[in-house]
């Protein structure tokens, strides 16, 4: 970089294309998620619960890189929709346990085609998608290690 201010140019920032792509990808999800009445954050929470069935909020937040303050309204809404239950544990009332319901399991059938629909929205080859996935997960791993 020739000029000491080049580092401040938007075009030289790694964070900006990540931010812009993330925002635009979530926007592409919206019509598919509207069909099953979920927001993107609700959808990713359900993805974890479809896989694990139950866990506490702290564990869920760790999977999603979200804090409990962000997750609480998401989980309340999913509970209102009948997709999950939330209960304080008897052993420690500070721990909130989340479990998928049968209605939440049934929603999985409606959501199963969303990843395929989304893959059609991105203009990259499967090999490039795999490379991007691997790079992003490598970066995410460093964030976990920093915790």
Chimera marker file (.cmm) of the C-alpha trace (Angstrom):
<marker_set name="trace">
<marker id="1" x="0.000" y="0.000" z="0.000" r="1" g="1" b="0" radius="0.5"/>
<marker id="2" x="1.491" y="3.270" z="-1.164" r="1" g="1" b="0" radius="0.5"/>
<marker id="3" x="-0.363" y="5.612" z="1.090" r="1" g="1" b="0" radius="0.5"/>
<marker id="4" x="-0.704" y="5.229" z="4.858" r="1" g="1" b="0" radius="0.5"/>
<marker id="5" x="-4.489" y="5.636" z="4.466" r="1" g="1" b="0" radius="0.5"/>
<marker id="6" x="-4.901" y="2.818" z="1.920" r="1" g="1" b="0" radius="0.5"/>
<marker id="7" x="-5.676" y="0.436" z="4.789" r="1" g="1" b="0" radius="0.5"/>
<marker id="8" x="-8.787" y="2.538" z="5.455" r="1" g="1" b="0" radius="0.5"/>
<marker id="9" x="-10.226" y="2.117" z="1.975" r="1" g="1" b="0" radius="0.5"/>
<marker id="10" x="-13.348" y="-0.020" z="1.885" r="1" g="1" b="0" radius="0.5"/>
<marker id="11" x="-11.990" y="-1.961" z="-1.099" r="1" g="1" b="0" radius="0.5"/>
<marker id="12" x="-9.040" y="-3.116" z="1.042" r="1" g="1" b="0" radius="0.5"/>
<marker id="13" x="-11.151" y="-4.501" z="3.866" r="1" g="1" b="0" radius="0.5"/>
<marker id="14" x="-11.713" y="-8.239" z="4.271" r="1" g="1" b="0" radius="0.5"/>
<marker id="15" x="-14.549" y="-7.575" z="6.719" r="1" g="1" b="0" radius="0.5"/>
<marker id="16" x="-16.642" y="-5.630" z="4.223" r="1" g="1" b="0" radius="0.5"/>
<marker id="17" x="-17.202" y="-8.356" z="1.588" r="1" g="1" b="0" radius="0.5"/>
<marker id="18" x="-17.935" y="-10.810" z="4.421" r="1" g="1" b="0" radius="0.5"/>
<marker id="19" x="-20.476" y="-8.393" z="5.888" r="1" g="1" b="0" radius="0.5"/>
<marker id="20" x="-22.068" y="-7.569" z="2.516" r="1" g="1" b="0" radius="0.5"/>
<marker id="21" x="-22.270" y="-11.219" z="1.424" r="1" g="1" b="0" radius="0.5"/>
<marker id="22" x="-23.737" y="-12.285" z="4.742" r="1" g="1" b="0" radius="0.5"/>
<marker id="23" x="-26.399" y="-9.583" z="4.560" r="1" g="1" b="0" radius="0.5"/>
<marker id="24" x="-27.263" y="-10.415" z="0.953" r="1" g="1" b="0" radius="0.5"/>
<marker id="25" x="-27.365" y="-14.171" z="1.568" r="1" g="1" b="0" radius="0.5"/>
<marker id="26" x="-29.745" y="-13.698" z="4.489" r="1" g="1" b="0" radius="0.5"/>
<marker id="27" x="-31.889" y="-11.543" z="2.174" r="1" g="1" b="0" radius="0.5"/>
<marker id="28" x="-31.948" y="-14.420" z="-0.366" r="1" g="1" b="0" radius="0.5"/>
<marker id="29" x="-33.132" y="-16.791" z="2.384" r="1" g="1" b="0" radius="0.5"/>
<marker id="30" x="-36.079" y="-14.572" z="3.271" r="1" g="1" b="0" radius="0.5"/>
<marker id="31" x="-38.643" y="-15.757" z="0.679" r="1" g="1" b="0" radius="0.5"/>
<marker id="32" x="-37.910" y="-19.409" z="1.487" r="1" g="1" b="0" radius="0.5"/>
<marker id="33" x="-38.083" y="-18.781" z="5.224" r="1" g="1" b="0" radius="0.5"/>
<marker id="34" x="-41.273" y="-16.717" z="4.848" r="1" g="1" b="0" radius="0.5"/>
<marker id="35" x="-42.914" y="-19.879" z="3.482" r="1" g="1" b="0" radius="0.5"/>
<marker id="36" x="-42.292" y="-21.616" z="6.815" r="1" g="1" b="0" radius="0.5"/>
<marker id="37" x="-42.743" y="-18.471" z="8.945" r="1" g="1" b="0" radius="0.5"/>
<marker id="38" x="-39.191" y="-18.293" z="10.329" r="1" g="1" b="0" radius="0.5"/>
<marker id="39" x="-36.592" y="-15.563" z="10.481" r="1" g="1" b="0" radius="0.5"/>
<marker id="40" x="-33.022" y="-16.464" z="9.593" r="1" g="1" b="0" radius="0.5"/>
<marker id="41" x="-31.990" y="-16.531" z="13.262" r="1" g="1" b="0" radius="0.5"/>
<marker id="42" x="-34.954" y="-18.761" z="14.120" r="1" g="1" b="0" radius="0.5"/>
<marker id="43" x="-33.995" y="-21.021" z="11.216" r="1" g="1" b="0" radius="0.5"/>
<marker id="44" x="-30.382" y="-21.503" z="12.321" r="1" g="1" b="0" radius="0.5"/>
<marker id="45" x="-31.536" y="-22.158" z="15.889" r="1" g="1" b="0" radius="0.5"/>
<marker id="46" x="-33.939" y="-24.798" z="14.580" r="1" g="1" b="0" radius="0.5"/>
<marker id="47" x="-31.152" y="-26.338" z="12.471" r="1" g="1" b="0" radius="0.5"/>
<marker id="48" x="-29.111" y="-26.939" z="15.623" r="1" g="1" b="0" radius="0.5"/>
<marker id="49" x="-32.143" y="-28.320" z="17.465" r="1" g="1" b="0" radius="0.5"/>
<marker id="50" x="-33.114" y="-30.601" z="14.564" r="1" g="1" b="0" radius="0.5"/>
<marker id="51" x="-29.659" y="-32.102" z="14.881" r="1" g="1" b="0" radius="0.5"/>
<marker id="52" x="-29.279" y="-32.207" z="18.682" r="1" g="1" b="0" radius="0.5"/>
<marker id="53" x="-32.933" y="-32.268" z="19.876" r="1" g="1" b="0" radius="0.5"/>
<marker id="54" x="-32.166" y="-30.523" z="23.176" r="1" g="1" b="0" radius="0.5"/>
<marker id="55" x="-29.519" y="-28.447" z="24.951" r="1" g="1" b="0" radius="0.5"/>
<marker id="56" x="-29.171" y="-25.459" z="27.204" r="1" g="1" b="0" radius="0.5"/>
<marker id="57" x="-29.241" y="-21.896" z="25.873" r="1" g="1" b="0" radius="0.5"/>
<marker id="58" x="-25.533" y="-21.376" z="26.496" r="1" g="1" b="0" radius="0.5"/>
<marker id="59" x="-24.671" y="-24.410" z="24.348" r="1" g="1" b="0" radius="0.5"/>
<marker id="60" x="-27.038" y="-23.247" z="21.606" r="1" g="1" b="0" radius="0.5"/>
<marker id="61" x="-25.495" y="-19.792" z="21.694" r="1" g="1" b="0" radius="0.5"/>
<marker id="62" x="-22.054" y="-21.318" z="21.333" r="1" g="1" b="0" radius="0.5"/>
<marker id="63" x="-23.098" y="-23.148" z="18.163" r="1" g="1" b="0" radius="0.5"/>
<marker id="64" x="-24.613" y="-19.995" z="16.698" r="1" g="1" b="0" radius="0.5"/>
<marker id="65" x="-22.080" y="-17.426" z="17.951" r="1" g="1" b="0" radius="0.5"/>
<marker id="66" x="-24.958" y="-15.626" z="19.703" r="1" g="1" b="0" radius="0.5"/>
<marker id="67" x="-25.319" y="-14.460" z="23.294" r="1" g="1" b="0" radius="0.5"/>
<marker id="68" x="-28.321" y="-15.246" z="25.467" r="1" g="1" b="0" radius="0.5"/>
<marker id="69" x="-29.630" y="-11.678" z="25.122" r="1" g="1" b="0" radius="0.5"/>
<marker id="70" x="-29.923" y="-12.198" z="21.363" r="1" g="1" b="0" radius="0.5"/>
<marker id="71" x="-31.243" y="-15.756" z="21.653" r="1" g="1" b="0" radius="0.5"/>
<marker id="72" x="-33.929" y="-15.107" z="24.283" r="1" g="1" b="0" radius="0.5"/>
<marker id="73" x="-36.439" y="-13.322" z="22.001" r="1" g="1" b="0" radius="0.5"/>
<marker id="74" x="-35.748" y="-15.834" z="19.219" r="1" g="1" b="0" radius="0.5"/>
<marker id="75" x="-36.436" y="-18.770" z="21.520" r="1" g="1" b="0" radius="0.5"/>
<marker id="76" x="-39.532" y="-17.125" z="23.023" r="1" g="1" b="0" radius="0.5"/>
<marker id="77" x="-40.974" y="-16.737" z="19.534" r="1" g="1" b="0" radius="0.5"/>
<marker id="78" x="-40.138" y="-20.350" z="18.609" r="1" g="1" b="0" radius="0.5"/>
<marker id="79" x="-41.832" y="-21.473" z="21.817" r="1" g="1" b="0" radius="0.5"/>
<marker id="80" x="-44.932" y="-19.396" z="21.005" r="1" g="1" b="0" radius="0.5"/>
<marker id="81" x="-45.057" y="-21.109" z="17.612" r="1" g="1" b="0" radius="0.5"/>
<marker id="82" x="-44.953" y="-24.480" z="19.358" r="1" g="1" b="0" radius="0.5"/>
<marker id="83" x="-41.602" y="-25.566" z="17.884" r="1" g="1" b="0" radius="0.5"/>
<marker id="84" x="-39.620" y="-25.732" z="21.123" r="1" g="1" b="0" radius="0.5"/>
<marker id="85" x="-40.019" y="-25.853" z="24.888" r="1" g="1" b="0" radius="0.5"/>
<marker id="86" x="-37.942" y="-23.837" z="27.331" r="1" g="1" b="0" radius="0.5"/>
<marker id="87" x="-37.561" y="-24.930" z="30.942" r="1" g="1" b="0" radius="0.5"/>
<marker id="88" x="-35.319" y="-23.999" z="33.836" r="1" g="1" b="0" radius="0.5"/>
<marker id="89" x="-33.367" y="-26.985" z="35.123" r="1" g="1" b="0" radius="0.5"/>
<marker id="90" x="-34.160" y="-28.208" z="38.622" r="1" g="1" b="0" radius="0.5"/>
<marker id="91" x="-30.461" y="-28.578" z="39.403" r="1" g="1" b="0" radius="0.5"/>
<marker id="92" x="-29.669" y="-24.939" z="38.587" r="1" g="1" b="0" radius="0.5"/>
<marker id="93" x="-32.455" y="-22.439" z="37.879" r="1" g="1" b="0" radius="0.5"/>
<marker id="94" x="-30.024" y="-20.172" z="36.027" r="1" g="1" b="0" radius="0.5"/>
<marker id="95" x="-29.742" y="-22.782" z="33.263" r="1" g="1" b="0" radius="0.5"/>
<marker id="96" x="-32.467" y="-22.686" z="30.623" r="1" g="1" b="0" radius="0.5"/>
<marker id="97" x="-32.993" y="-25.948" z="28.780" r="1" g="1" b="0" radius="0.5"/>
<marker id="98" x="-34.395" y="-25.924" z="25.227" r="1" g="1" b="0" radius="0.5"/>
<marker id="99" x="-35.931" y="-28.947" z="23.483" r="1" g="1" b="0" radius="0.5"/>
<marker id="100" x="-37.587" y="-29.442" z="20.115" r="1" g="1" b="0" radius="0.5"/>
<marker id="101" x="-41.259" y="-30.438" z="20.054" r="1" g="1" b="0" radius="0.5"/>
<marker id="102" x="-43.012" y="-32.787" z="17.644" r="1" g="1" b="0" radius="0.5"/>
<marker id="103" x="-44.287" y="-29.689" z="15.783" r="1" g="1" b="0" radius="0.5"/>
<marker id="104" x="-40.691" y="-28.495" z="15.547" r="1" g="1" b="0" radius="0.5"/>
<marker id="105" x="-39.673" y="-31.867" z="14.124" r="1" g="1" b="0" radius="0.5"/>
<marker id="106" x="-42.490" y="-31.666" z="11.571" r="1" g="1" b="0" radius="0.5"/>
<marker id="107" x="-41.227" y="-28.249" z="10.462" r="1" g="1" b="0" radius="0.5"/>
<marker id="108" x="-38.001" y="-29.967" z="9.419" r="1" g="1" b="0" radius="0.5"/>
<marker id="109" x="-39.887" y="-31.582" z="6.522" r="1" g="1" b="0" radius="0.5"/>
<marker id="110" x="-40.946" y="-28.160" z="5.253" r="1" g="1" b="0" radius="0.5"/>
<marker id="111" x="-37.406" y="-26.798" z="5.586" r="1" g="1" b="0" radius="0.5"/>
<marker id="112" x="-35.511" y="-29.684" z="4.026" r="1" g="1" b="0" radius="0.5"/>
<marker id="113" x="-35.450" y="-28.150" z="0.532" r="1" g="1" b="0" radius="0.5"/>
<marker id="114" x="-34.195" y="-24.713" z="1.597" r="1" g="1" b="0" radius="0.5"/>
<marker id="115" x="-30.447" y="-25.496" z="1.347" r="1" g="1" b="0" radius="0.5"/>
<marker id="116" x="-30.880" y="-26.775" z="-2.220" r="1" g="1" b="0" radius="0.5"/>
<marker id="117" x="-32.959" y="-23.724" z="-3.174" r="1" g="1" b="0" radius="0.5"/>
<marker id="118" x="-30.268" y="-21.475" z="-1.705" r="1" g="1" b="0" radius="0.5"/>
<marker id="119" x="-27.457" y="-23.199" z="-3.583" r="1" g="1" b="0" radius="0.5"/>
<marker id="120" x="-29.169" y="-22.127" z="-6.799" r="1" g="1" b="0" radius="0.5"/>
<marker id="121" x="-28.982" y="-18.481" z="-5.657" r="1" g="1" b="0" radius="0.5"/>
<marker id="122" x="-25.193" y="-18.377" z="-5.419" r="1" g="1" b="0" radius="0.5"/>
<marker id="123" x="-23.046" y="-17.960" z="-8.495" r="1" g="1" b="0" radius="0.5"/>
<marker id="124" x="-20.167" y="-20.167" z="-7.429" r="1" g="1" b="0" radius="0.5"/>
<marker id="125" x="-19.129" y="-23.678" z="-8.336" r="1" g="1" b="0" radius="0.5"/>
<marker id="126" x="-19.498" y="-26.467" z="-5.743" r="1" g="1" b="0" radius="0.5"/>
<marker id="127" x="-15.695" y="-26.664" z="-5.377" r="1" g="1" b="0" radius="0.5"/>
<marker id="128" x="-15.526" y="-22.919" z="-4.697" r="1" g="1" b="0" radius="0.5"/>
<marker id="129" x="-18.350" y="-23.236" z="-2.167" r="1" g="1" b="0" radius="0.5"/>
<marker id="130" x="-16.396" y="-25.969" z="-0.386" r="1" g="1" b="0" radius="0.5"/>
<marker id="131" x="-13.234" y="-23.842" z="-0.329" r="1" g="1" b="0" radius="0.5"/>
<marker id="132" x="-15.159" y="-20.858" z="1.025" r="1" g="1" b="0" radius="0.5"/>
<marker id="133" x="-16.826" y="-23.048" z="3.644" r="1" g="1" b="0" radius="0.5"/>
<marker id="134" x="-13.449" y="-24.398" z="4.776" r="1" g="1" b="0" radius="0.5"/>
<marker id="135" x="-11.851" y="-20.960" z="4.968" r="1" g="1" b="0" radius="0.5"/>
<marker id="136" x="-14.759" y="-19.443" z="6.895" r="1" g="1" b="0" radius="0.5"/>
<marker id="137" x="-14.855" y="-22.342" z="9.347" r="1" g="1" b="0" radius="0.5"/>
<marker id="138" x="-11.114" y="-21.953" z="9.876" r="1" g="1" b="0" radius="0.5"/>
<marker id="139" x="-11.682" y="-18.301" z="10.773" r="1" g="1" b="0" radius="0.5"/>
<marker id="140" x="-14.639" y="-19.199" z="13.023" r="1" g="1" b="0" radius="0.5"/>
<marker id="141" x="-12.454" y="-21.723" z="14.817" r="1" g="1" b="0" radius="0.5"/>
<marker id="142" x="-9.995" y="-18.962" z="15.744" r="1" g="1" b="0" radius="0.5"/>
<marker id="143" x="-12.856" y="-16.974" z="17.280" r="1" g="1" b="0" radius="0.5"/>
<marker id="144" x="-13.820" y="-19.996" z="19.391" r="1" g="1" b="0" radius="0.5"/>
<marker id="145" x="-10.220" y="-20.386" z="20.518" r="1" g="1" b="0" radius="0.5"/>
<marker id="146" x="-10.159" y="-16.726" z="21.562" r="1" g="1" b="0" radius="0.5"/>
<marker id="147" x="-13.080" y="-17.255" z="23.970" r="1" g="1" b="0" radius="0.5"/>
<link id1="1" id2="2" r="1" g="1" b="0" radius="0.2"/>
<link id1="2" id2="3" r="1" g="1" b="0" radius="0.2"/>
<link id1="3" id2="4" r="1" g="1" b="0" radius="0.2"/>
<link id1="4" id2="5" r="1" g="1" b="0" radius="0.2"/>
<link id1="5" id2="6" r="1" g="1" b="0" radius="0.2"/>
<link id1="6" id2="7" r="1" g="1" b="0" radius="0.2"/>
<link id1="7" id2="8" r="1" g="1" b="0" radius="0.2"/>
<link id1="8" id2="9" r="1" g="1" b="0" radius="0.2"/>
<link id1="9" id2="10" r="1" g="1" b="0" radius="0.2"/>
<link id1="10" id2="11" r="1" g="1" b="0" radius="0.2"/>
<link id1="11" id2="12" r="1" g="1" b="0" radius="0.2"/>
<link id1="12" id2="13" r="1" g="1" b="0" radius="0.2"/>
<link id1="13" id2="14" r="1" g="1" b="0" radius="0.2"/>
<link id1="14" id2="15" r="1" g="1" b="0" radius="0.2"/>
<link id1="15" id2="16" r="1" g="1" b="0" radius="0.2"/>
<link id1="16" id2="17" r="1" g="1" b="0" radius="0.2"/>
<link id1="17" id2="18" r="1" g="1" b="0" radius="0.2"/>
<link id1="18" id2="19" r="1" g="1" b="0" radius="0.2"/>
<link id1="19" id2="20" r="1" g="1" b="0" radius="0.2"/>
<link id1="20" id2="21" r="1" g="1" b="0" radius="0.2"/>
<link id1="21" id2="22" r="1" g="1" b="0" radius="0.2"/>
<link id1="22" id2="23" r="1" g="1" b="0" radius="0.2"/>
<link id1="23" id2="24" r="1" g="1" b="0" radius="0.2"/>
<link id1="24" id2="25" r="1" g="1" b="0" radius="0.2"/>
<link id1="25" id2="26" r="1" g="1" b="0" radius="0.2"/>
<link id1="26" id2="27" r="1" g="1" b="0" radius="0.2"/>
<link id1="27" id2="28" r="1" g="1" b="0" radius="0.2"/>
<link id1="28" id2="29" r="1" g="1" b="0" radius="0.2"/>
<link id1="29" id2="30" r="1" g="1" b="0" radius="0.2"/>
<link id1="30" id2="31" r="1" g="1" b="0" radius="0.2"/>
<link id1="31" id2="32" r="1" g="1" b="0" radius="0.2"/>
<link id1="32" id2="33" r="1" g="1" b="0" radius="0.2"/>
<link id1="33" id2="34" r="1" g="1" b="0" radius="0.2"/>
<link id1="34" id2="35" r="1" g="1" b="0" radius="0.2"/>
<link id1="35" id2="36" r="1" g="1" b="0" radius="0.2"/>
<link id1="36" id2="37" r="1" g="1" b="0" radius="0.2"/>
<link id1="37" id2="38" r="1" g="1" b="0" radius="0.2"/>
<link id1="38" id2="39" r="1" g="1" b="0" radius="0.2"/>
<link id1="39" id2="40" r="1" g="1" b="0" radius="0.2"/>
<link id1="40" id2="41" r="1" g="1" b="0" radius="0.2"/>
<link id1="41" id2="42" r="1" g="1" b="0" radius="0.2"/>
<link id1="42" id2="43" r="1" g="1" b="0" radius="0.2"/>
<link id1="43" id2="44" r="1" g="1" b="0" radius="0.2"/>
<link id1="44" id2="45" r="1" g="1" b="0" radius="0.2"/>
<link id1="45" id2="46" r="1" g="1" b="0" radius="0.2"/>
<link id1="46" id2="47" r="1" g="1" b="0" radius="0.2"/>
<link id1="47" id2="48" r="1" g="1" b="0" radius="0.2"/>
<link id1="48" id2="49" r="1" g="1" b="0" radius="0.2"/>
<link id1="49" id2="50" r="1" g="1" b="0" radius="0.2"/>
<link id1="50" id2="51" r="1" g="1" b="0" radius="0.2"/>
<link id1="51" id2="52" r="1" g="1" b="0" radius="0.2"/>
<link id1="52" id2="53" r="1" g="1" b="0" radius="0.2"/>
<link id1="53" id2="54" r="1" g="1" b="0" radius="0.2"/>
<link id1="54" id2="55" r="1" g="1" b="0" radius="0.2"/>
<link id1="55" id2="56" r="1" g="1" b="0" radius="0.2"/>
<link id1="56" id2="57" r="1" g="1" b="0" radius="0.2"/>
<link id1="57" id2="58" r="1" g="1" b="0" radius="0.2"/>
<link id1="58" id2="59" r="1" g="1" b="0" radius="0.2"/>
<link id1="59" id2="60" r="1" g="1" b="0" radius="0.2"/>
<link id1="60" id2="61" r="1" g="1" b="0" radius="0.2"/>
<link id1="61" id2="62" r="1" g="1" b="0" radius="0.2"/>
<link id1="62" id2="63" r="1" g="1" b="0" radius="0.2"/>
<link id1="63" id2="64" r="1" g="1" b="0" radius="0.2"/>
<link id1="64" id2="65" r="1" g="1" b="0" radius="0.2"/>
<link id1="65" id2="66" r="1" g="1" b="0" radius="0.2"/>
<link id1="66" id2="67" r="1" g="1" b="0" radius="0.2"/>
<link id1="67" id2="68" r="1" g="1" b="0" radius="0.2"/>
<link id1="68" id2="69" r="1" g="1" b="0" radius="0.2"/>
<link id1="69" id2="70" r="1" g="1" b="0" radius="0.2"/>
<link id1="70" id2="71" r="1" g="1" b="0" radius="0.2"/>
<link id1="71" id2="72" r="1" g="1" b="0" radius="0.2"/>
<link id1="72" id2="73" r="1" g="1" b="0" radius="0.2"/>
<link id1="73" id2="74" r="1" g="1" b="0" radius="0.2"/>
<link id1="74" id2="75" r="1" g="1" b="0" radius="0.2"/>
<link id1="75" id2="76" r="1" g="1" b="0" radius="0.2"/>
<link id1="76" id2="77" r="1" g="1" b="0" radius="0.2"/>
<link id1="77" id2="78" r="1" g="1" b="0" radius="0.2"/>
<link id1="78" id2="79" r="1" g="1" b="0" radius="0.2"/>
<link id1="79" id2="80" r="1" g="1" b="0" radius="0.2"/>
<link id1="80" id2="81" r="1" g="1" b="0" radius="0.2"/>
<link id1="81" id2="82" r="1" g="1" b="0" radius="0.2"/>
<link id1="82" id2="83" r="1" g="1" b="0" radius="0.2"/>
<link id1="83" id2="84" r="1" g="1" b="0" radius="0.2"/>
<link id1="84" id2="85" r="1" g="1" b="0" radius="0.2"/>
<link id1="85" id2="86" r="1" g="1" b="0" radius="0.2"/>
<link id1="86" id2="87" r="1" g="1" b="0" radius="0.2"/>
<link id1="87" id2="88" r="1" g="1" b="0" radius="0.2"/>
<link id1="88" id2="89" r="1" g="1" b="0" radius="0.2"/>
<link id1="89" id2="90" r="1" g="1" b="0" radius="0.2"/>
<link id1="90" id2="91" r="1" g="1" b="0" radius="0.2"/>
<link id1="91" id2="92" r="1" g="1" b="0" radius="0.2"/>
<link id1="92" id2="93" r="1" g="1" b="0" radius="0.2"/>
<link id1="93" id2="94" r="1" g="1" b="0" radius="0.2"/>
<link id1="94" id2="95" r="1" g="1" b="0" radius="0.2"/>
<link id1="95" id2="96" r="1" g="1" b="0" radius="0.2"/>
<link id1="96" id2="97" r="1" g="1" b="0" radius="0.2"/>
<link id1="97" id2="98" r="1" g="1" b="0" radius="0.2"/>
<link id1="98" id2="99" r="1" g="1" b="0" radius="0.2"/>
<link id1="99" id2="100" r="1" g="1" b="0" radius="0.2"/>
<link id1="100" id2="101" r="1" g="1" b="0" radius="0.2"/>
<link id1="101" id2="102" r="1" g="1" b="0" radius="0.2"/>
<link id1="102" id2="103" r="1" g="1" b="0" radius="0.2"/>
<link id1="103" id2="104" r="1" g="1" b="0" radius="0.2"/>
<link id1="104" id2="105" r="1" g="1" b="0" radius="0.2"/>
<link id1="105" id2="106" r="1" g="1" b="0" radius="0.2"/>
<link id1="106" id2="107" r="1" g="1" b="0" radius="0.2"/>
<link id1="107" id2="108" r="1" g="1" b="0" radius="0.2"/>
<link id1="108" id2="109" r="1" g="1" b="0" radius="0.2"/>
<link id1="109" id2="110" r="1" g="1" b="0" radius="0.2"/>
<link id1="110" id2="111" r="1" g="1" b="0" radius="0.2"/>
<link id1="111" id2="112" r="1" g="1" b="0" radius="0.2"/>
<link id1="112" id2="113" r="1" g="1" b="0" radius="0.2"/>
<link id1="113" id2="114" r="1" g="1" b="0" radius="0.2"/>
<link id1="114" id2="115" r="1" g="1" b="0" radius="0.2"/>
<link id1="115" id2="116" r="1" g="1" b="0" radius="0.2"/>
<link id1="116" id2="117" r="1" g="1" b="0" radius="0.2"/>
<link id1="117" id2="118" r="1" g="1" b="0" radius="0.2"/>
<link id1="118" id2="119" r="1" g="1" b="0" radius="0.2"/>
<link id1="119" id2="120" r="1" g="1" b="0" radius="0.2"/>
<link id1="120" id2="121" r="1" g="1" b="0" radius="0.2"/>
<link id1="121" id2="122" r="1" g="1" b="0" radius="0.2"/>
<link id1="122" id2="123" r="1" g="1" b="0" radius="0.2"/>
<link id1="123" id2="124" r="1" g="1" b="0" radius="0.2"/>
<link id1="124" id2="125" r="1" g="1" b="0" radius="0.2"/>
<link id1="125" id2="126" r="1" g="1" b="0" radius="0.2"/>
<link id1="126" id2="127" r="1" g="1" b="0" radius="0.2"/>
<link id1="127" id2="128" r="1" g="1" b="0" radius="0.2"/>
<link id1="128" id2="129" r="1" g="1" b="0" radius="0.2"/>
<link id1="129" id2="130" r="1" g="1" b="0" radius="0.2"/>
<link id1="130" id2="131" r="1" g="1" b="0" radius="0.2"/>
<link id1="131" id2="132" r="1" g="1" b="0" radius="0.2"/>
<link id1="132" id2="133" r="1" g="1" b="0" radius="0.2"/>
<link id1="133" id2="134" r="1" g="1" b="0" radius="0.2"/>
<link id1="134" id2="135" r="1" g="1" b="0" radius="0.2"/>
<link id1="135" id2="136" r="1" g="1" b="0" radius="0.2"/>
<link id1="136" id2="137" r="1" g="1" b="0" radius="0.2"/>
<link id1="137" id2="138" r="1" g="1" b="0" radius="0.2"/>
<link id1="138" id2="139" r="1" g="1" b="0" radius="0.2"/>
<link id1="139" id2="140" r="1" g="1" b="0" radius="0.2"/>
<link id1="140" id2="141" r="1" g="1" b="0" radius="0.2"/>
<link id1="141" id2="142" r="1" g="1" b="0" radius="0.2"/>
<link id1="142" id2="143" r="1" g="1" b="0" radius="0.2"/>
<link id1="143" id2="144" r="1" g="1" b="0" radius="0.2"/>
<link id1="144" id2="145" r="1" g="1" b="0" radius="0.2"/>
<link id1="145" id2="146" r="1" g="1" b="0" radius="0.2"/>
<link id1="146" id2="147" r="1" g="1" b="0" radius="0.2"/>
</marker_set>
